[in-house]
Amino acid sequence: MASYGYMGMSVMVPALLLLTVSFFILAAGRKMEKGALKSFGNIIAMLIWAVTAVLLASGIYAVSDQDGRMKRKRWKKHHFSNMGSKRMIKK
């Protein structure tokens, strides 16, 4: 059960790396003179932020949904364990 918490927390390292990359893209974009290259850098930085937000949301979900995961696993075990044991008799 503790492994789900570590899995959720391990999302922090790639998220921080992505945010660092986006910072340097924005810093380089401010020094650009051409407007097209500057706006391209802003678009790339926004995409990186969106990916980081999804990554962090999945990590938060993995940490917070430990009990729900166990309930689903027990439900599947209970409902699907007897499916193959009963034979259907055709008349």
C-alpha positions in Angstrom: 0.0 0.0 0.0 2.9 2.3 0.6 4.2 1.9 -2.9 1.3 4.0 -4.3 2.4 6.9 -2.2 6.0 6.6 -3.5 4.7 6.3 -7.0 2.8 9.5 -6.6 5.7 11.4 -5.1 8.1 10.2 -7.8 6.2 12.5 -10.2 7.8 15.5 -8.5 11.2 15.1 -10.1 10.1 15.1 -13.7 7.7 17.9 -12.9 10.5 20.0 -11.5 12.7 19.3 -14.5 9.9 20.3 -16.9 9.3 23.5 -15.0 13.1 24.3 -15.1 13.2 23.7 -18.8 10.2 26.0 -19.3 11.9 28.7 -17.3 14.9 28.6 -19.5 12.8 28.6 -22.6 11.0 31.7 -21.4 14.3 33.4 -20.4 15.7 32.7 -23.8 12.5 33.9 -25.4 12.7 37.3 -23.7 16.1 37.9 -25.4 14.8 37.1 -28.8 14.3 40.0 -31.2 11.9 38.4 -33.6 8.2 38.2 -32.6 7.6 34.8 -34.2 10.4 33.1 -32.3 9.3 34.7 -29.1 5.7 33.6 -29.4 6.9 30.1 -30.4 8.9 29.9 -27.1 5.8 31.1 -25.2 3.7 28.4 -26.8 6.2 25.7 -26.0 6.5 26.9 -22.4 2.6 26.8 -22.1 2.6 23.2 -23.5 5.3 22.2 -21.0 3.2 23.7 -18.2 0.1 21.8 -19.3 2.1 18.5 -19.4 3.4 19.3 -15.9 -0.1 20.0 -14.6 -1.3 16.7 -15.9 1.7 14.9 -14.5 1.2 16.5 -11.0 -2.5 15.8 -11.1 -1.8 12.1 -11.8 0.6 12.0 -8.9 -1.9 13.6 -6.6 -4.5 11.1 -7.7 -2.1 8.2 -7.1 -1.3 9.4 -3.6 -4.9 10.1 -2.7 -6.7 7.1 -4.2 -5.1 4.4 -2.3 -8.3 3.2 -0.6 -10.3 3.3 -3.8 -7.8 1.1 -5.6 -8.0 -1.5 -2.9 -11.8 -1.4 -3.0 -11.8 -2.0 -6.8 -9.4 -4.8 -6.4 -11.6 -6.5 -3.8 -14.7 -6.0 -5.9 -13.1 -7.6 -9.0 -11.9 -10.5 -6.9 -15.3 -11.0 -5.4 -17.3 -10.7 -8.6 -15.1 -12.5 -11.1 -13.8 -15.4 -9.0 -16.8 -17.6 -9.6 -17.3 -16.9 -13.3 -15.5 -19.9 -14.6 -16.6 -22.4 -12.0 -20.3 -22.7 -13.0 -21.0 -24.7 -16.1 -23.8 -23.7 -18.3 -26.1 -26.6 -19.3 -27.7 -26.3 -22.7 -31.1 -27.9 -23.2 
